Amino acid sequence: MGEMQTGIEYLKGVGPERARLLKEELNIRTFEDLLHFFPNRYIDRSQFYPINQLPQNNSEVQIKGKITQIEYVSQKRGKRMVAQFEDATGAMELVWFRGYQWIRESLKLNQPYVIFGRLNWFKGKASMPHPEMELEENFQKGVKAAFYPIYPSTEKLINKGISQRVIQKLVAHLIERGGTPFSETLPPYLLDHYKLIAKEKALKEVHYPTTQYDLSRAQARLKFEEFFYLQMQLILKNLQRKKKIKGFTFSEVGSAFHTFFKEHLPFPLTQAQKRVVKEIRMDLGSGRQMNRLLQGDVGSGKTIVALLSMLIAIDNQFQACLVAPTEILAQQHYQSLSSLLHGTGVQIALLTGSTKAKERKPLFEALETGTFNILIGTHAVFEEKVQFKNLGLAIIDEQHRFGVAQRAKLWAKNEIPPHVLVMTATPIPRTLAMSIYGDLDLSVIDELPPGRKPVKTSHRFESKRLAVFAFIKEQIQEGRQVYVVYPLIQESEKLDYKDLMDGYESITRSFPPPQYQVSILHGQMKSEDKAYEMERFAEGKTQIMVATTVIEVGVNVPNASVMIIESAERFGLSQLHQLRGRVGRGASQSYCILMSGSKLSEEGKTRLQTMVNSSDGFEIAEADLRLRGPGNLMGTQQSGVLQLKIADVIKDSTLLKAARDTAQQILKQDPELKQAEHQIIKRTLAALRFDSNIWNFIS
């Protein structure tokens, strides 16, 4: 590996200044990094266009010709440089908006050039902004490849003269050096089994493919390897944790569980709930720390499963806690669990940011003496002052809103860490769950409780608003309640607030008091005001709740049967699905109406159409993943989770599955990687840990 770890500044053509830019902008520090900096697309460079036969669209083309003159044109800010470019058939303009002082020095008039770039058409005339340019004689000497690699780049690099051509040349220098030891990273039997080509060949072909077939074989080899080592690390992490981290053994399933199950369960469990409870019971009794992810669509009954798990902890003389991302949600969990546990003798407490100081002291004392069996709270639970007598189970709701660091704080409260159950109503597609939560065991509740009617979803344009208002009036006359939700665009709180207030006013005009009562709920209200408004709505004192997305998670008003989502095109799919889950909780038919302006992007149309067609959270999550890519799916905090260099979780899901299965099989029969044929895997893993930058995508 030695030479591959050489600093990039020692490569011919780099030097200290370029090395600094490559490090800052692309995270390329060593020869190894540059070799693993893969093109994101390719262009056929065997074809040249005459200027009079250019395609009349914004495609990328390659042209031979000469620059005949150069001028500077003033524009609003500063000026631009424009060059006249001609071949035997016609003329066009080349344009530079920035960095042209530097470019001007290198341009030669009336010399044959090969240019390449994206066309721009204006009033029937073609121009090309910031073309890649090379004198024809140099082009002829260059690497002869029909497919030309195009690498990810940034504006800063382009402005500093590190163009595609420069990166292509650096990679070519590196590959042509010869004598560079490309070490193989997969055992021969795997290459054989999956018909994968050697690493060295794959790296050469992915940068300079000779044919489409060679390119796809090179990509398949590198994608498989990337997935394989991602999964290897996740599965090892899971195995090591199970081996190293002892957990409390909950050997009893006793009276708290059985009494509740027989006498207080409000409805029989679905098959899916029973299966999940069984999986959790196995974990809790195994003597290893449980780390399980529980996925269940909105309304699938995760709370009951959580409660049954907590009762097992209590039967074993332990305490349990349930942590929620918002106060509203924590209060709701507290209310619903208190009413479920009424008459069972189980003691339950609530701790949030607005718990008064004078209430805190006795609460803390009761937790330390073990008077309270269950604590429900927001992340206030993570504070140092909160000490349990013996915390045995921690349940975290809506995991992606809590950092890993916060979970660690919770573990630190004991010598032996508590069992952990992470719950989410955001359906994570299997492909992504395998990668992001690959180190957690997965349970899924995939059926709704009987008697739930699916919500009817429709899409209406702004022009149909009056008809929608008429429909709301009918529903209110039948005694139902309505949510109207406005998006937060977050760029400007003032604008968001104005949108919400305008909406509130137009609704109070159409639904005047005293006949109608309208509540309002938004992020800038004090928490006691929020609670007051929520309460009025929950008690049926107001019929309409105008809100921002504050209400997306966990608000439970069974009598609310209509959800109107304003400017629905501004929401992501998973958010729309979450919001729709706020209705359909009672016995009556519920409706979700997506309002949008008449101008919709293709992606906006697809999103709204998906919502109308499907009520399956997993189907929607798969569609969301296809539209948005894995980076955005987990919300911004998690955007760094999967920075895969070449593989794509969605398009390459079959490869991902093969890689995961293979990694699991290998670790099953050889958990320590002691066998001779697995030494290569052991070495590669050690190198990955040593230089986590190579494949820096392990979350």
HELIX and SHEET records of a PDB file:
HELIX    1   1 GLY A    2  GLN A    5  5                                   4    
HELIX    2   2 ILE A    8  TYR A   10  5                                   3    
HELIX    3   3 GLY A   15  LEU A   26  1                                  12    
HELIX    4   4 PHE A   31  LEU A   35  1                                   5    
HELIX    5   5 ILE A   51  GLN A   53  5                                   3    
HELIX    6   6 TYR A  100  SER A  106  1                                   7    
HELIX    7   7 GLU A  136  LYS A  141  1                                   6    
HELIX    8   8 GLU A  155  ASN A  159  1                                   5    
HELIX    9   9 GLN A  164  GLU A  176  1                                  13    
HELIX   10  10 PRO A  188  HIS A  193  1                                   6    
HELIX   11  11 LYS A  199  HIS A  207  1                                   9    
HELIX   12  12 GLN A  212  LYS A  244  1                                  33    
HELIX   13  13 SER A  255  THR A  259  1                                   5    
HELIX   14  14 PHE A  260  HIS A  264  3                                   5    
HELIX   15  15 GLN A  271  LEU A  284  1                                  14    
HELIX   16  16 LYS A  302  ASP A  315  1                                  14    
HELIX   17  17 GLU A  327  LEU A  341  1                                  15    
HELIX   18  18 ALA A  357  THR A  369  1                                  13    
HELIX   19  19 HIS A  379  PHE A  382  5                                   4    
HELIX   20  20 GLN A  399  ARG A  401  5                                   3    
HELIX   21  21 VAL A  404  TRP A  411  1                                   8    
HELIX   22  22 ARG A  430  ILE A  436  1                                   7    
HELIX   23  23 GLU A  462  LYS A  464  5                                   3    
HELIX   24  24 ARG A  465  GLN A  477  1                                  13    
HELIX   25  25 GLU A  493  SER A  510  1                                  18    
HELIX   26  26 SER A  527  ALA A  538  1                                  12    
HELIX   27  27 THR A  549  GLU A  552  5                                   4    
HELIX   28  28 ALA A  568  ARG A  570  5                                   3    
HELIX   29  29 LEU A  573  ARG A  580  1                                   8    
HELIX   30  30 GLU A  602  ASN A  613  1                                  12    
HELIX   31  31 GLY A  617  ARG A  628  1                                  12    
HELIX   32  32 PRO A  630  LEU A  633  1                                   4    
HELIX   33  33 THR A  636  GLN A  638  5                                   3    
HELIX   34  34 SER A  653  GLN A  669  1                                  17    
HELIX   35  35 ALA A  676  HIS A  678  5                                   3    
HELIX   36  36 GLN A  679  PHE A  690  1                                  12    
SHEET    1   A 2 ARG A  41  ASP A  44  0                                        
SHEET    2   A 2 PHE A 147  ILE A 150 -1                                        
SHEET    1   B 7 ASN A 120  PHE A 122  0                                        
SHEET    2   B 7 LYS A 125  PRO A 129 -1                                        
SHEET    3   B 7 GLY A  90  TRP A  96  1                                        
SHEET    4   B 7 LYS A  79  ASP A  87 -1                                        
SHEET    5   B 7 GLU A  60  SER A  74 -1                                        
SHEET    6   B 7 TYR A 113  ARG A 118 -1                                        
SHEET    7   B 7 GLU A 132  LEU A 135 -1                                        
SHEET    1   C 7 ILE A 348  LEU A 351  0                                        
SHEET    2   C 7 ILE A 374  GLY A 377  1                                        
SHEET    3   C 7 GLN A 319  VAL A 323  1                                        
SHEET    4   C 7 LEU A 391  ASP A 397  1                                        
SHEET    5   C 7 HIS A 419  THR A 424  1                                        
SHEET    6   C 7 ASN A 291  GLY A 296  1                                        
SHEET    7   C 7 ASP A 441  ILE A 445  1                                        
SHEET    1   D 6 LYS A 456  PHE A 461  0                                        
SHEET    2   D 6 TYR A 591  SER A 596  1                                        
SHEET    3   D 6 ALA A 560  ILE A 565  1                                        
SHEET    4   D 6 GLN A 481  VAL A 485  1                                        
SHEET    5   D 6 ILE A 544  ALA A 547  1                                        
SHEET    6   D 6 VAL A 518  LEU A 521  1                                        
END                                                                             
